Amino acid sequence: MDAKTTSIVSYIGWIGWVIAMCAGDKEDHLAKFHLNQSLVLMLVSLVSSVVVWIPVIGWAWAIFL
């Protein structure tokens, strides 16, 4: 894949990221940038979705006690 296609595919979820990582040009700086950027965005969204549940768990624990 060329750098532009790799950059676009890398933002299409985890599967798109894996496809872009495997089939993309690893020497192109633009493709590397977008692969890293999309990975950081996916990890931040994963962490934020887990952190959202902490107050809910605390409220359930308080009701239980």
C-alpha positions in Angstrom: 0.0 0.0 0.0 1.1 3.6 -0.5 1.5 6.0 2.4 -1.9 7.7 1.9 -3.8 4.4 1.9 -1.9 3.2 4.9 -2.7 6.4 6.7 -6.4 6.1 6.0 -6.7 2.4 6.8 -4.8 2.7 10.1 -7.7 4.7 11.6 -10.3 2.0 10.9 -10.3 0.3 14.2 -7.9 -2.4 15.4 -8.3 -4.6 12.3 -7.5 -1.7 10.1 -4.5 -0.9 12.2 -3.2 -4.4 11.9 -3.8 -4.5 8.2 -2.0 -1.2 7.7 0.9 -2.3 9.9 1.4 -5.6 8.0 0.8 -4.3 4.4 2.0 -0.7 4.7 5.3 0.8 3.9 7.2 0.8 7.2 10.0 3.1 5.9 7.6 6.0 5.0 7.5 8.6 7.8 3.9 9.7 7.0 2.7 6.1 7.3 4.6 5.6 10.6 3.2 8.9 12.0 -0.4 7.9 11.3 0.1 4.3 12.6 1.5 5.7 15.8 -1.2 8.4 16.1 -4.0 5.9 15.5 -2.6 3.5 18.0 -2.4 6.2 20.7 -6.0 7.3 19.9 -7.2 3.7 20.3 -5.4 3.1 23.5 -6.7 6.4 25.0 -10.2 5.5 24.1 -9.8 2.1 25.6 -8.5 3.5 28.9 -11.2 6.2 29.0 -13.9 3.6 28.5 -12.5 1.6 31.5 -12.1 4.7 33.7 -15.7 5.6 33.2 -16.8 2.5 35.0 -14.9 3.3 38.2 -17.6 5.6 39.7 -20.3 3.1 38.8 -18.4 0.3 40.6 -17.9 2.7 43.6 -21.6 3.4 43.7 -22.6 -0.3 43.5 -20.1 -1.0 46.3 -21.5 1.8 48.5 -25.1 0.5 48.0 -23.9 -3.0 48.8 -22.3 -1.9 52.0 
